[in-house]
Amino acid sequence: MKAIVAESAAAGGPDQAPSPLPLRQIALPMPELRPHDLLLRVEAVAVNPVDAKVRAALAADAAPRVLGWDAAGIVEAVGPAVSHFRPGDAVMAAGDITRPGCNAQWLAVDERITGRRPRCSSWAEAAALPLTGLTAWEALFERLGLDAEGGDAGRSLLIIGGAGGVGSLAIQLARHAGLLVIATASRPESAAWARELGADHVLDHSRQLAPQLAGLGLESVDRIANFADTDTYWDTMAELIRPQGSIVAIVGNRGPLDLDKLKSKSASFHWEFMFTRPRYGTPDLARQGDILEELADLIEVGALRTTLRSELGTITAPNLERAHALVASGRTIGKIALSGWD
Ligand SMILES: NC(=O)c1ccc[n+]([C@@H]2O[C@H](COP(=O)([O-])OP(=O)(O)OC[C@H]3O[C@@H](n4cnc5c(N)ncnc54)[C@H](OP(=O)(O)O)[C@@H]3O)[C@@H](O)[C@H]2O)c1
């Protein structure tokens, strides 16, 4: 099968390999199925910052690594323990960071972390949903414990990094749950996108957040979801969270974090890592499949809209290089996807 990999051979071998390693198309054997696996014919993939992070961490002499953890495709074959899907089904999945990614014609993915493709979504739109959808859902409704069904309506949520892939879905999910959504964006176009998705208020994260929040008549917020840099916003989050409030972050810290800053408020801090369930094979692994089905429901009834903003053509090494460069800029709005094979 065709696969796009990061590897040093593309640059003439480990001695001359630049960092990050270049992407190139090679031929790989078909993936082998585990009992719960689906064999997907990959129709579209989306690109996420994690692709660039895994790529950047590869050693110059690393074996070729298939990147990409956001795919939509057709089930072609199933493992012996599969019960929810059958050949011909159209599905979407983020997959498992410990396994080869989806930048290949075929992907083996556990059915328990797979959901149906929303009936109204294109392949590219479906590929743009799983990784950021799971992250946003788990962050809001599991780590922060908010009620997806509206039981927390009226509570305030500050979303730091509202216009990125994760923020674009979190804004919509939070609004659907009835929360008061205050999102951050630093440019006119990203602020407009955050408002379009349903943010009640947009603050500019290139300026101090506290005075802007005060300008809305708020001294603090009930919950904070940080989808940008954890270190940069640590003190600000400690200042803005209300007593007994909760904070979730998704980006690993670069330096030590002073947890004591949350003590006087009895505020709680949570990590969200979308790959925790597949990586550790947790007993509730299938919850991710359920969340993907719930996201598909919301798309199909029009309660969620696609966050796909940019399609970069077919799944080729040069097009993936362009997508990686855009994602690395840290300034993309919504999601980037590629679909079809040359
Ligand atoms: N733990 C997990 O499971 C998990 C899952 C997904 C993503 N992540 C990580 O979370 C981060 C966000 O992912 P993503 O897919 O949403 O990224 P993304 O789509 O690349 O985010 C781009 C957005 O980030 C905003 N941004 C840039 N600098 C910012 C800053 N200093 N403060 C606030 N916002 C800023 C930009 O907004 P403006 O243009 O308005 O400045 C831009 O719209 C990445 O580091 C990613 O690796 C973690």
PDBQT file of the ligand as one rigid body, heavy atoms in Angstrom, charges set to zero:
ROOT
HETATM    1  N1  LIG A 401      -4.115  16.541  24.963  1.00  0.00    +0.000 N 
HETATM    2  C1  LIG A 401      -4.753  16.235  23.850  1.00  0.00    +0.000 C 
HETATM    3  O1  LIG A 401      -5.411  15.210  23.758  1.00  0.00    +0.000 OA
HETATM    4  C2  LIG A 401      -4.684  17.165  22.690  1.00  0.00    +0.000 A 
HETATM    5  C3  LIG A 401      -5.590  17.002  21.638  1.00  0.00    +0.000 A 
HETATM    6  C4  LIG A 401      -5.571  17.907  20.591  1.00  0.00    +0.000 A 
HETATM    7  C5  LIG A 401      -4.637  18.933  20.582  1.00  0.00    +0.000 A 
HETATM    8  N2  LIG A 401      -3.743  19.016  21.593  1.00  0.00    +0.000 N 
HETATM    9  C6  LIG A 401      -2.772  20.123  21.607  1.00  0.00    +0.000 C 
HETATM   10  O2  LIG A 401      -3.518  21.306  21.868  1.00  0.00    +0.000 OA
HETATM   11  C7  LIG A 401      -3.010  22.400  21.128  1.00  0.00    +0.000 C 
HETATM   12  C8  LIG A 401      -4.138  22.989  20.307  1.00  0.00    +0.000 C 
HETATM   13  O3  LIG A 401      -4.540  22.044  19.338  1.00  0.00    +0.000 OA
HETATM   14  P1  LIG A 401      -5.425  22.526  18.098  1.00  0.00    +0.000 P 
HETATM   15  O4  LIG A 401      -5.598  21.378  17.192  1.00  0.00    +0.000 OA
HETATM   16  O5  LIG A 401      -6.624  23.254  18.559  1.00  0.00    +0.000 OA
HETATM   17  O6  LIG A 401      -4.379  23.572  17.470  1.00  0.00    +0.000 OA
HETATM   18  P2  LIG A 401      -4.501  24.555  16.286  1.00  0.00    +0.000 P 
HETATM   19  O7  LIG A 401      -5.734  24.303  15.508  1.00  0.00    +0.000 OA
HETATM   20  O8  LIG A 401      -3.206  24.533  15.562  1.00  0.00    +0.000 OA
HETATM   21  O9  LIG A 401      -4.632  25.973  17.046  1.00  0.00    +0.000 OA
HETATM   22  C9  LIG A 401      -4.485  27.150  16.316  1.00  0.00    +0.000 C 
HETATM   23  C10 LIG A 401      -5.076  28.284  17.107  1.00  0.00    +0.000 C 
HETATM   24  O10 LIG A 401      -4.306  28.502  18.282  1.00  0.00    +0.000 OA
HETATM   25  C11 LIG A 401      -4.509  29.840  18.658  1.00  0.00    +0.000 C 
HETATM   26  N3  LIG A 401      -3.360  30.302  19.442  1.00  0.00    +0.000 N 
HETATM   27  C12 LIG A 401      -2.085  30.444  19.013  1.00  0.00    +0.000 A 
HETATM   28  N4  LIG A 401      -1.332  30.932  20.008  1.00  0.00    +0.000 NA
HETATM   29  C13 LIG A 401      -2.149  31.095  21.086  1.00  0.00    +0.000 A 
HETATM   30  C14 LIG A 401      -1.970  31.599  22.403  1.00  0.00    +0.000 A 
HETATM   31  N5  LIG A 401      -0.788  32.015  22.854  1.00  0.00    +0.000 N 
HETATM   32  N6  LIG A 401      -3.037  31.629  23.221  1.00  0.00    +0.000 NA
HETATM   33  C15 LIG A 401      -4.242  31.198  22.815  1.00  0.00    +0.000 A 
HETATM   34  N7  LIG A 401      -4.476  30.731  21.573  1.00  0.00    +0.000 NA
HETATM   35  C16 LIG A 401      -3.439  30.686  20.724  1.00  0.00    +0.000 A 
HETATM   36  C17 LIG A 401      -4.606  30.605  17.375  1.00  0.00    +0.000 C 
HETATM   37  O11 LIG A 401      -5.562  31.628  17.582  1.00  0.00    +0.000 OA
HETATM   38  P3  LIG A 401      -5.292  33.133  17.036  1.00  0.00    +0.000 P 
HETATM   39  O12 LIG A 401      -4.936  32.963  15.594  1.00  0.00    +0.000 OA
HETATM   40  O13 LIG A 401      -6.571  33.809  17.281  1.00  0.00    +0.000 OA
HETATM   41  O14 LIG A 401      -4.144  33.674  17.856  1.00  0.00    +0.000 OA
HETATM   42  C18 LIG A 401      -5.077  29.566  16.339  1.00  0.00    +0.000 C 
HETATM   43  O15 LIG A 401      -6.378  29.806  15.867  1.00  0.00    +0.000 OA
HETATM   44  C19 LIG A 401      -1.821  21.844  20.341  1.00  0.00    +0.000 C 
HETATM   45  O16 LIG A 401      -0.635  22.067  21.076  1.00  0.00    +0.000 OA
HETATM   46  C20 LIG A 401      -2.097  20.353  20.276  1.00  0.00    +0.000 C 
HETATM   47  O17 LIG A 401      -0.944  19.560  20.122  1.00  0.00    +0.000 OA
HETATM   48  C21 LIG A 401      -3.745  18.183  22.655  1.00  0.00    +0.000 A 
ENDROOT
TORSDOF 0
